[in-house]
């Protein structure tokens, strides 16, 4: 049975998407990832993309209704990889009354309850799911953006956690409100050192993006050259729930992104939920709300141990 999405806004203030703008909301989903991309169109409703679904129903249930007041349709759901902290709420979403037009995933073979339920729900509801081509993909009827898929998964054999992280679906939003403006945002799933190195060797400066979703919650398991090649102006980290178990984000990792980017981290030092919204105007200007509060990072000490410190 499909469940209704109640129009209740929890923990997020909302302004209707202006004509010609694009908006990316990075949700504080605890120890997990979830983002909502909305691209306004000259005619008709925005094109909406959900990137990952957090690790439980509330990650999307709390915030998504307010985000969809302009448009009850989700044109695309992208599952970067089938770990619970990315697929968790997508089975709920597939059974809600929101209309999902298509799913992208890596077709990874992985035995996990949330992933199994998601596959069952989309099959039962007739939602097509495909592993996209590694190419620049356009959508008929939508002319002001494209998606470039850099990695569609399965380059690292096996089903262990590390290999699935490196098989994350990596794609770039290319937003072009007119012929003279191009703004890009890179979504990286949980890639680690091996996939980062492979992407840099394959694509080099083509990875350059204005906005980046920092891989794997700010883990230090990254290819050190990757942040410099991406050369982002804004870097978003979802890490508020990863402190106790994984000790993310790591200061050394975020320092590499901070060489070019302003950091926005959902790991609020007072343990409050913080959703960040990056709005791209039709003139190509990027603004982010709210302002970054103080947040936690983990810094490695001289004795090799990790210490939690506050960044103001």
C-alpha positions, -999 to +999 in steps of 0.1 A: +000+000+000+013+034-010+016+058+020+008+095+019+034+122+023+020+147+048+028+183+041+045+190+074+078+210+074+101+199+102+134+216+109+136+234+075+123+268+063+113+270+028+110+295+000+094+286-034+120+279-061+124+310-083+120+307-121+155+299-136+171+288-103+184+255-092+185+243-056+205+215-039+195+207-003+220+185+017+200+169+044+213+162+079+205+125+078+227+114+108+252+087+100+241+088+064+237+107+031+208+123+014+204+153-010+176+168-030+183+185-063+156+207-078+160+225-112+133+250-122+121+249-158+110+277-182+077+259-184+062+234-160+073+219-127+110+216-116+131+185-123+137+168-090+164+143-082+169+125-049+205+114-043+205+086-016+180+082+011+197+083+045+195+053+069+159+055+080+124+067+071+127+099+091+157+112+071+133+119+042+099+119+059+109+149+081+122+172+053+109+160+019+073+172+021+085+208+025+108+205-004+082+191-027+056+218-022+063+231-058+063+197-074+050+162-062+070+144-088+105+130-085+120+125-119+150+105-108+162+087-077+200+080-076+213+053-052+250+057-051+256+023-035+234-001-015+248+004+020+220+011+046+231+046+053+223+055+017+194+033+008+176+033+042+145+054+034+142+047-003+118+018+003+095+042+022+098+067-007+090+041-033+058+032-013+048+069-007+023+088-029+051+107-045+055+098-082+090+084-090+098+083-127+131+064-127+159+050-105+197+049-112+218+024-093+249+004-097+232-030-099+255-042-072+249-076-058+246-071-021+226-088+007+211-061+029+176-058+042+169-022+032+183-027-003+162-059-007+131-040+004+138-011-020+142-035-049+110-052-040+091-018-037+102-004-070+095-037-088+060-038-072+053-002-082+066-005-118+094+020-113+122+015-139+157+011-125+189+011-147+226+013-144+233+045-164+259+048-191+292+065-183+284+095-205+267+129-206+230+123-203+202+146-213+166+143-205+140+150-233+120+181-226+145+195-200+170+217-217+188+237-189+208+209-173+226+176-180+241+149-159+275+135-165+281+100-151+318+095-143+314+061-126+285+037-128+299+011-104+313-025-105+349-016-113+360-032-080+350-068-078+334-083-046+307-073-021+327-062+009+320-028+023+352-012+010+347-024-026+311-012-026+322+022-014+346+025-044+318+013-067+297+043-058+278+059-087+296+093-093+279+119-113+281+157-120+251+180-124+258+205-152+233+234-148+231+258-177+204+285-173+217+301-205+245+297-231+269+318-211+266+302-177+275+267-165+275+257-128+285+222-118+280+200-087+297+166-081+281+138-062+306+112-050+288+086-028+313+070-005+343+066-029+376+061-012+413+062-022+411+036-050+382+051-069+394+086-063+427+078-079+410+060-108+388+090-115+417+114-114+437+093-138+407+089-162+393+124-161+418+148-144+406+184-146+372+173-160+362+166-124+364+203-116+331+214-100+317+244-083+301+223-056+311+189-042+295+164-019+325+153+001+329+115-003+323+091+026+313+116+053+348+132+053+367+100+057+405+102+055+404+072+032+407+094+001+431+100-028+449+131-017+449+146-052+411+143-056+401+175-038+425+196-058+413+182-091+377+189-081+387+224-071+353+232-056+341+265-042+316+249-018+321+215-001+292+198+018+298+170+044+271+148+059+287+136+092+265+144+122+259+108+131+293+093+124+313+105+154+309+077+178+314+048+154+336+060+126+350+093+138+341+113+107+348+138+094+386+139+096+403+172+098+431+162+074+405+153+047+385+185+051+417+206+051+423+194+016+389+206+004+393+238+024+422+248+002+397+259-024+362+255-009+341+268+019+331+239+041+296+232+051+292+203+076+260+190+091+280+178+122+268+207+144+288+208+176+256+212+197+242+181+180+213+200+163+201+190+128+213+213+101+201+211+065+221+232+040+205+246+008+227+258-020+207+280-044+221+287-079+205+317-095+199+321-133+229+345-132+252+317-119+255+330-084+256+305-056+243+312-021+241+288+009+217+289+038+220+287+068+254+300+079+277+272+091+275+268+129+305+254+148+310+217+141+331+187+151+361+172+133+385+145+144+422+154+144+450+129+146+474+136+174+511+131+175+506+098+194+484+086+165+451+088+185+421+108+173+408+138+192+374+155+186+378+192+181+354+220+174+357+242+143+342+276+147 
